[in-house]
């Protein structure tokens, strides 16, 4: 079933109807060619509900839908997870955004780090962030998320650490971190509802000054095992571990 995001005002529960406009209208009508009676699901990005609808008719610039029922089960993780991703090379960030959204991330913060090879000027940075946000929206639709995770503007490492100041749990995977048992204990102590942030370095990793700054700001080093993971794999690994822990109860 196809899933789309709309504004809360476009869903009228009292009259059991909903409307879809904009680019999704064109996609439903001219790309998917959905016929009256075919079902789709909608989310407003706010309440975590899934609104099951059926196409009723097409207007000049909108799809008129019948609201059939509301699925109350919230697909969102019980904690908000913030991924601070060191800027990687080429199009790896697109993969990072897509997979992190599928795994339940709440927000993604691209970070220009000392060992980041990619250097973007303001115009290119703005264009890249817009592209990453589009990928986040597409991934949210595909995975039937209740929200569209935000991709923030690119930050410096110092800005990222300051942005994470209010988070309950702060982690930083590092190859020289303590044993896996220490990491397991740290993850086990995380409670549902706590906000969680973690930093993933770029291809060259996190340098010592950045690590010192992060630790002084409350980030706890953790290990992801004995093998060295690519930057695009490390974030998925942490997200998978956190998802398993938070949804195990």
C-alpha positions as CSV (number, residue, x, y, z in Angstrom):
1,X,0.0,0.0,0.0
2,X,1.3,3.4,-1.0
3,X,1.9,5.9,1.9
4,X,1.9,9.7,1.7
5,X,2.3,12.7,4.0
6,X,-0.2,15.5,4.2
7,X,-0.9,18.5,6.5
8,X,-3.1,17.8,9.5
9,X,-5.8,20.1,8.0
10,X,-6.1,17.9,5.0
11,X,-7.6,15.0,7.1
12,X,-11.2,15.6,8.2
13,X,-12.0,12.8,10.7
14,X,-15.5,14.2,11.4
15,X,-16.6,13.8,7.9
16,X,-14.4,10.8,7.1
17,X,-12.5,12.3,4.2
18,X,-9.0,13.5,3.3
19,X,-7.4,15.4,0.4
20,X,-4.0,15.0,-1.2
21,X,-2.5,17.9,-3.2
22,X,0.8,19.0,-4.7
23,X,3.3,16.6,-6.2
24,X,1.7,13.6,-4.5
25,X,-1.5,14.4,-6.4
26,X,0.3,14.2,-9.7
27,X,2.1,11.0,-8.5
28,X,-1.1,9.3,-7.5
29,X,-3.1,10.3,-10.6
30,X,-0.5,10.2,-13.4
31,X,2.3,7.9,-12.2
32,X,0.5,5.3,-10.1
33,X,-2.8,5.8,-12.0
34,X,-4.8,4.8,-8.9
35,X,-8.5,4.3,-9.6
36,X,-11.4,5.1,-7.4
37,X,-11.7,2.5,-4.6
38,X,-7.9,1.7,-4.5
39,X,-6.5,2.2,-1.0
40,X,-3.6,4.3,0.2
41,X,-2.4,5.4,3.7
42,X,-1.8,8.9,5.0
43,X,0.2,10.4,7.9
44,X,0.1,14.0,9.1
45,X,3.6,13.8,10.6
46,X,2.4,14.8,14.0
47,X,0.2,12.3,15.8
48,X,1.9,9.0,14.7
49,X,-1.3,7.6,13.3
50,X,-1.8,6.0,10.0
51,X,-5.0,7.0,8.2
52,X,-6.2,4.3,5.8
53,X,-8.1,5.8,2.9
54,X,-9.5,5.0,-0.6
55,X,-9.4,7.2,-3.7
56,X,-12.9,8.6,-4.3
57,X,-12.4,11.1,-7.1
58,X,-10.0,13.5,-8.7
59,X,-10.3,17.3,-8.7
60,X,-8.3,19.6,-10.9
61,X,-5.4,19.6,-8.4
62,X,-6.3,17.3,-5.6
63,X,-7.3,13.7,-4.8
64,X,-10.5,13.3,-2.8
65,X,-10.2,10.4,-0.5
66,X,-12.6,8.5,1.8
67,X,-11.2,7.9,5.3
68,X,-12.0,4.3,6.1
69,X,-10.2,3.8,9.5
70,X,-7.4,5.0,11.7
71,X,-4.6,2.7,12.7
72,X,-3.6,3.7,16.1
73,X,-0.4,1.7,16.5
74,X,2.5,4.1,16.5
75,X,5.3,2.9,14.3
76,X,7.8,5.4,15.8
77,X,10.5,4.4,18.2
78,X,9.8,5.2,21.9
79,X,12.9,7.5,21.9
80,X,14.0,10.2,19.6
81,X,17.4,9.3,18.0
82,X,19.7,12.0,16.5
83,X,22.4,10.9,14.1
84,X,25.3,13.2,13.8
85,X,27.0,12.1,10.6
86,X,30.4,13.2,9.6
87,X,30.3,14.2,5.9
88,X,31.3,11.2,3.7
89,X,32.5,11.2,0.1
90,X,30.4,11.0,-3.1
91,X,26.8,10.0,-2.6
92,X,27.3,7.9,0.6
93,X,25.2,10.5,2.6
94,X,22.2,9.6,0.5
95,X,22.5,5.9,1.6
96,X,23.0,7.0,5.2
97,X,19.9,9.2,5.2
98,X,17.8,6.5,3.5
99,X,18.7,3.7,5.8
100,X,18.7,5.7,9.0
101,X,15.1,6.8,8.2
102,X,14.0,3.3,7.5
103,X,15.5,2.2,10.9
104,X,13.7,4.9,12.8
105,X,16.0,7.9,13.2
106,X,14.3,11.1,14.4
107,X,16.8,13.7,13.0
108,X,20.0,13.7,11.0
109,X,22.7,16.3,11.4
110,X,25.4,16.4,8.8
111,X,28.7,17.4,10.3
112,X,31.8,18.9,8.6
113,X,34.6,17.2,10.6
114,X,38.4,17.6,10.5
115,X,38.8,14.4,8.4
116,X,35.9,15.0,6.1
117,X,37.2,15.0,2.5
118,X,34.1,16.8,1.2
119,X,34.2,20.6,1.5
120,X,31.0,22.4,0.5
121,X,30.4,26.1,0.0
122,X,27.1,27.6,1.2
123,X,25.3,27.2,-2.1
124,X,26.3,23.5,-2.6
125,X,25.6,22.8,1.0
126,X,22.1,24.1,0.8
127,X,21.4,22.1,-2.4
128,X,22.8,18.9,-0.8
129,X,20.7,19.3,2.3
130,X,17.5,19.8,0.2
131,X,18.4,16.7,-1.8
132,X,18.9,14.7,1.5
133,X,15.6,15.9,2.8
134,X,13.9,14.6,-0.3
135,X,15.5,11.3,0.2
136,X,14.3,11.3,3.9
137,X,10.7,12.0,2.8
138,X,10.8,9.2,0.2
139,X,12.3,6.7,2.7
140,X,9.6,7.8,5.3
141,X,6.9,7.1,2.7
142,X,8.4,3.7,1.8
143,X,8.8,2.6,5.4
144,X,5.4,4.0,6.4
145,X,6.8,6.3,9.1
146,X,4.5,8.5,11.1
147,X,6.9,11.5,10.6
148,X,9.4,12.8,8.0
149,X,12.7,13.0,9.9
150,X,14.4,16.3,9.5
151,X,17.8,16.7,7.9
152,X,19.5,19.7,9.4
153,X,21.8,22.1,7.8
154,X,25.5,21.2,7.9
155,X,27.2,22.0,11.2
156,X,30.7,22.3,12.4
157,X,31.8,19.7,15.0
158,X,31.6,22.3,17.8
159,X,28.1,23.3,16.7
160,X,27.0,19.7,16.6
161,X,28.3,19.0,20.1
162,X,26.5,22.1,21.4
163,X,23.3,21.1,19.5
164,X,23.4,17.7,21.4
165,X,23.7,19.4,24.8
166,X,20.2,18.7,26.0
167,X,20.1,15.0,24.9
168,X,19.7,12.4,27.6
169,X,22.2,9.9,26.1
170,X,25.2,10.7,24.0
171,X,27.3,8.0,22.3
172,X,30.4,8.1,20.1
173,X,31.6,4.9,18.4
174,X,35.4,4.7,18.6
175,X,37.8,1.9,17.7
176,X,39.8,2.3,21.0
177,X,36.7,2.2,23.2
178,X,36.3,-0.2,26.1
179,X,35.1,-3.8,25.7
180,X,31.9,-4.9,24.1
181,X,30.5,-5.8,27.6
182,X,30.9,-2.2,28.7
183,X,29.1,-1.1,25.5
184,X,26.3,-3.6,26.1
185,X,25.8,-2.3,29.7
186,X,25.7,1.2,28.4
187,X,23.0,0.4,25.8
188,X,21.0,-1.7,28.4
189,X,20.8,1.3,30.7
190,X,19.0,3.4,28.0
191,X,15.3,3.8,28.9
192,X,12.4,4.4,26.5
193,X,11.6,8.0,26.2
194,X,15.2,9.2,26.6
195,X,16.6,11.2,23.7
196,X,19.7,9.7,22.2
197,X,22.4,11.2,20.0
198,X,25.4,9.5,18.5
199,X,28.3,10.7,16.3
200,X,29.6,8.8,13.3
201,X,33.0,10.0,11.8
202,X,33.7,10.3,8.1
203,X,35.9,7.9,6.2
204,X,39.0,9.1,8.0
205,X,37.4,8.7,11.4
206,X,37.2,11.1,14.4
207,X,40.4,12.9,15.3
208,X,41.7,13.2,18.8
209,X,40.7,16.8,19.4
210,X,37.1,16.1,18.3
211,X,37.0,13.0,20.5
212,X,38.2,15.1,23.5
213,X,35.6,17.8,22.8
214,X,32.9,15.2,22.5
215,X,33.9,13.4,25.7
216,X,34.1,16.7,27.6
217,X,30.5,17.4,26.4
218,X,29.2,14.1,27.8
219,X,29.5,11.7,24.9
220,X,30.5,8.2,26.0
221,X,32.8,6.1,23.7
222,X,31.4,2.7,22.6
223,X,32.7,-0.1,20.5
224,X,31.0,-1.6,17.4
225,X,33.1,-4.7,17.5
226,X,36.6,-5.8,16.4
227,X,36.2,-4.9,12.8
228,X,36.5,-1.5,11.2
229,X,33.2,-0.4,9.7
230,X,32.7,1.9,6.8
231,X,31.1,5.2,7.8
232,X,27.8,4.3,6.0
233,X,27.7,1.0,7.8
234,X,28.5,2.3,11.3
235,X,25.4,4.5,11.5
236,X,23.2,1.6,10.4
237,X,24.8,-0.6,13.0
238,X,24.1,1.8,15.9
239,X,20.5,2.4,14.7
240,X,19.9,-1.4,14.5
241,X,21.3,-1.9,18.0
242,X,19.2,0.9,19.4
243,X,16.0,-0.2,17.6
244,X,16.4,-3.8,18.9
245,X,16.9,-2.5,22.4
246,X,14.1,0.0,22.5
247,X,11.5,-2.3,20.9
248,X,12.4,-5.5,22.8
249,X,10.0,-4.9,25.6
